[in-house]
Amino acid sequence: MKISNDFDLPEAFVGFAEADPYSKGDADFSVTELLDSPRISRLSALHHDEIVEDVSGMVPALLGTAIHSVLERGAPVGDIVEERLYIVVDGKIISGGIDLQEPDLDAVIISDYKTCSASALKWNPNGKPAWTEQLNLYATLVEANGKFCSGLNVVAILRDWMKVRADREPDYPQQSIVKVAVPLWDPEVRDELIRERVAAHTVEDLPLCSSEERWQKKVTYAVLQGNYKRAKHVASTMIEAETFAEQIPNSRIEERGGENVRCLNYCPVAEFCDQWKSIQKLGEKEDG
């Protein structure tokens, strides 16, 4: 991947980007890669030398690296920090870098540090489904390497937390660092997930990204009155919107959402993706 510095930031940012310490080790897939889109993974490998990323877009990586480094230094004796473990599944080597393993009698409790927005936790108070999958695959790695896992946690560090919102919104995270307990699945369920993901990444044909992998927003239907931009009601179906609109004089219905947020703003290989190009062409036809 090529690094650019379009906004003339200090060279320290370029140095950070070029010295990225992350490595999945001698593995075919990391756990995070395995749980992500197979299409993005393959296209990233295929077009690695053509992808350009500007250092101004590396804030999440910068914050994540800094936080992990500080917490690694602060861990007490006996804790296992930043250990990379391996497992072979259906002929493929899978690795995972586990942030923290805390002794719990004859077992360990696994924790993973996540830097995220406060809104992400507000709308997912029990954690994101992807977090649960990741931590459970870490449990599989730990147990395949001779240990026993007794619990899973995500430690969410909220980069934009605001006390004033916590004071007035009861469903807003009440502190800037939140420990979220993650359910530990049965070994059979974990084994099924990891084999399913290995199969998804090793099929011969290039898979399409699912709506979840494209971060596709759900389409909604806003009922507005006159020239007002604020909706009187937002419905999940056109029938619901039409029923509500019948009660509002001079009403109109506006379709909202449906955007593929990741493809639009966050996918590193969107310019090389024929699926995304097809979606764009379809949207142009609908607009026309």
C-alpha positions in Angstrom: 0.0 0.0 0.0 1.2 3.5 -0.8 1.1 6.2 1.8 0.2 9.8 0.9 0.3 13.1 2.9 -2.1 15.3 1.0 -2.5 17.8 3.8 1.2 18.3 4.6 1.0 16.8 8.1 4.2 16.4 10.2 6.5 13.6 8.9 5.8 11.8 12.2 2.4 10.7 10.9 4.0 9.3 7.7 6.6 7.5 9.9 3.8 5.9 11.9 2.0 4.7 8.8 5.1 3.3 7.2 6.2 1.5 10.5 2.8 -0.1 11.1 3.8 -2.9 13.6 0.7 -5.0 12.9 1.3 -8.5 11.6 -0.9 -11.6 11.5 2.3 -13.6 11.8 2.8 -16.8 9.8 -0.9 -17.3 9.2 -3.3 -17.5 6.3 -5.9 -15.4 8.0 -6.2 -13.4 11.2 -9.4 -13.7 13.3 -10.4 -10.1 12.4 -9.7 -10.8 8.7 -11.6 -14.1 8.8 -14.7 -12.3 10.2 -14.6 -9.5 7.6 -15.5 -9.5 4.0 -13.7 -12.2 1.8 -14.1 -9.9 -1.2 -12.3 -7.0 0.5 -9.6 -9.3 1.7 -8.9 -10.8 -1.7 -9.1 -7.5 -3.6 -6.8 -5.9 -1.0 -4.2 -8.6 -1.6 -4.6 -8.4 -5.4 -4.3 -4.6 -5.6 -2.0 -4.0 -2.6 0.5 -2.0 -4.6 -2.2 0.2 -6.1 -4.0 1.2 -2.9 -3.3 4.7 -1.6 -4.2 5.8 1.9 -3.6 9.3 3.2 -2.2 9.7 6.7 -5.1 12.0 7.6 -7.4 9.0 7.6 -5.3 7.0 10.0 -6.7 8.5 13.2 -8.4 5.2 14.4 -5.2 3.2 13.8 -3.1 5.9 15.6 -5.4 6.0 18.7 -5.7 2.2 18.8 -2.0 1.7 18.7 -1.3 4.3 21.4 -4.0 2.9 23.7 -2.8 -0.7 23.3 0.8 0.4 24.0 0.0 2.3 27.1 -2.2 -0.5 28.6 0.3 -3.1 27.7 2.9 -1.3 29.8 0.4 -0.9 32.7 -0.6 -4.5 33.0 0.3 -6.2 36.3 2.6 -9.2 36.6 0.8 -12.4 35.8 -1.4 -10.9 33.1 -0.7 -12.1 29.5 -0.7 -9.2 27.1 -0.7 -9.0 23.3 -0.2 -12.7 22.8 -0.6 -14.0 19.3 -1.9 -17.6 19.2 -2.4 -20.0 16.2 -4.8 -22.8 15.2 -5.1 -24.9 12.1 -8.6 -25.2 10.7 -9.3 -27.2 7.5 -5.7 -26.8 6.4 -5.6 -23.0 7.0 -3.5 -21.4 9.7 -5.6 -18.8 11.8 -4.0 -16.4 14.2 -5.3 -13.9 16.7 -3.6 -11.2 18.8 -5.3 -11.2 22.2 -5.0 -7.9 24.1 -5.4 -9.3 27.6 -5.6 -12.6 29.4 -6.2 -12.3 33.1 -5.6 -15.4 35.4 -8.8 -16.8 36.9 -7.9 -19.8 39.0 -7.0 -22.5 36.4 -8.4 -20.5 33.5 -8.1 -17.0 31.9 -10.5 -14.2 31.2 -10.0 -12.7 27.8 -10.5 -9.0 27.2 -10.2 -7.0 24.0 -9.8 -3.2 23.9 -12.0 -1.3 21.5 -11.8 2.4 20.7 -15.2 3.5 19.4 -17.8 6.3 19.5 -20.1 6.7 22.4 -23.0 6.3 20.0 -21.8 2.9 18.9 -22.2 1.7 22.5 -25.4 3.6 23.1 -27.0 1.7 20.2 -25.3 -1.6 21.1 -25.2 -1.6 25.0 -24.4 -5.4 25.0 -21.7 -4.9 22.3 -21.7 -5.4 18.6 -22.3 -8.9 17.2 -18.9 -8.7 15.5 -17.3 -8.2 18.9 -19.0 -11.4 20.2 -17.8 -13.4 17.3 -14.2 -12.1 17.6 -14.0 -12.8 21.3 -15.4 -16.3 20.9 -12.9 -17.2 18.2 -10.2 -15.9 20.6 -11.6 -18.3 23.2 -11.1 -21.1 20.6 -7.5 -20.1 20.0 -6.8 -20.0 23.8 -8.3 -23.4 24.4 -6.5 -24.9 21.3 -3.3 -23.8 22.9 -3.8 -25.6 26.2 -5.6 -23.1 28.4 -9.2 -22.8 29.5 -11.3 -19.7 29.0 -13.8 -18.7 31.7 -15.0 -15.4 30.5 -15.0 -12.7 27.7 -15.0 -8.9 27.9 -14.8 -6.0 25.6 -13.3 -2.9 27.2 -14.8 0.0 25.1 -12.9 3.2 25.2 -15.2 6.0 24.0 -13.2 8.6 22.1 -16.0 11.2 22.0 -17.7 10.6 25.3 -19.4 13.7 26.8 -20.3 14.0 30.5 -23.1 16.5 29.7 -24.9 13.9 27.6 -24.4 11.2 30.2 -26.0 13.5 32.8 -29.2 14.1 30.7 -29.5 10.9 28.7 -30.0 7.7 30.8 -29.4 5.4 27.8 -26.1 7.2 27.0 -22.9 5.4 28.3 -22.4 6.7 31.9 -18.6 6.6 31.8 -15.9 7.0 29.2 -14.6 3.5 29.6 -17.1 0.6 29.7 -16.5 -3.1 30.3 -19.0 -5.1 28.4 -19.4 -8.8 29.3 -19.6 -11.0 26.1 -21.4 -14.3 26.1 -19.1 -17.4 25.8 -20.5 -19.8 23.3 -20.3 -23.6 23.4 -17.2 -25.0 21.7 -19.4 -26.6 19.0 -20.9 -23.2 18.1 -17.5 -21.6 17.9 -16.1 -24.4 15.8 -19.0 -24.1 13.4 -18.4 -20.3 13.0 -14.7 -20.6 12.3 -15.1 -23.4 9.7 -17.9 -21.4 8.0 -15.6 -18.4 7.8 -12.7 -20.4 6.5 -15.0 -21.8 3.8 -16.2 -18.3 2.9 -12.6 -17.1 2.4 -11.4 -20.1 0.4 -14.2 -20.6 -2.2 -12.9 -20.5 -5.8 -15.1 -17.6 -7.0 -14.9 -14.1 -5.6 -17.8 -13.8 -3.2 -20.1 -10.8 -3.2 -20.2 -8.5 -0.1 -23.4 -8.9 1.9 -25.5 -5.9 2.9 -24.0 -6.1 6.4 -20.5 -6.1 4.9 -21.4 -3.1 2.8 -22.8 -1.4 6.0 -26.0 -0.8 4.0 -28.5 1.5 5.7 -32.1 0.4 5.8 -34.5 2.3 3.5 -37.0 4.4 5.4 -39.9 6.6 4.3 -40.2 10.1 5.8 -43.6 11.8 5.8 -43.1 15.6 5.5 -45.6 18.4 5.3 -45.3 21.3 2.8 -41.8 22.6 2.5 -40.7 21.5 6.0 -37.6 19.4 6.0 -38.2 17.8 9.4 -40.3 14.7 9.1 -43.6 14.3 10.8 -43.1 10.6 10.8 -40.5 8.1 9.6 -41.8 4.7 8.5 -40.1 1.4 7.7 -42.5 0.6 4.8 -44.2 2.7 2.1 -47.6 1.4 3.2 -47.1 2.7 6.7 -45.9 6.0 5.3 -48.9 6.3 3.0 -51.3 5.5 5.8 -49.8 8.2 8.0 -49.6 10.7 5.2 -53.4 10.5 4.6 -53.8 12.2 8.0 -51.5 15.1 7.1 -52.6 18.0 4.8 -50.2 18.8 2.0 -48.0 15.9 2.8 -45.3 14.2 0.8 -43.2 11.1 1.2 -39.4 11.0 0.8 -37.4 7.8 0.5 -34.3 7.9 2.7 -31.3 5.7 3.3 -30.3 2.5 1.5 -26.8 3.9 1.1 -23.8 1.5 1.2 -21.9 3.4 3.7 -18.7 1.3 3.7 -18.5 1.3 -0.1 -19.0 5.1 -0.3 -16.5 6.1 2.4 -14.5 3.4 4.0 -13.7 0.5 1.6 -10.0 0.6 0.6 -10.8 -1.4 -2.7 -14.0 0.2 -3.8 -12.4 1.5 -7.0 -11.4 -2.0 -8.0 -14.8 -3.7 -7.1 -17.1 -4.6 -9.9 -19.9 -5.3 -7.4 -19.8 -1.7 -6.2 -19.6 -0.4 -9.8 -22.7 -2.4 -10.6 -24.6 -1.0 -7.6 -23.6 2.5 -8.7 -24.9 1.9 -12.2 -28.2 0.5 -10.9 -28.6 3.7 -8.7 -27.9 5.9 -11.7 -30.6 4.1 -13.7 -33.1 4.5 -10.9 -32.3 8.2 -10.5 -32.7 8.6 -14.3 
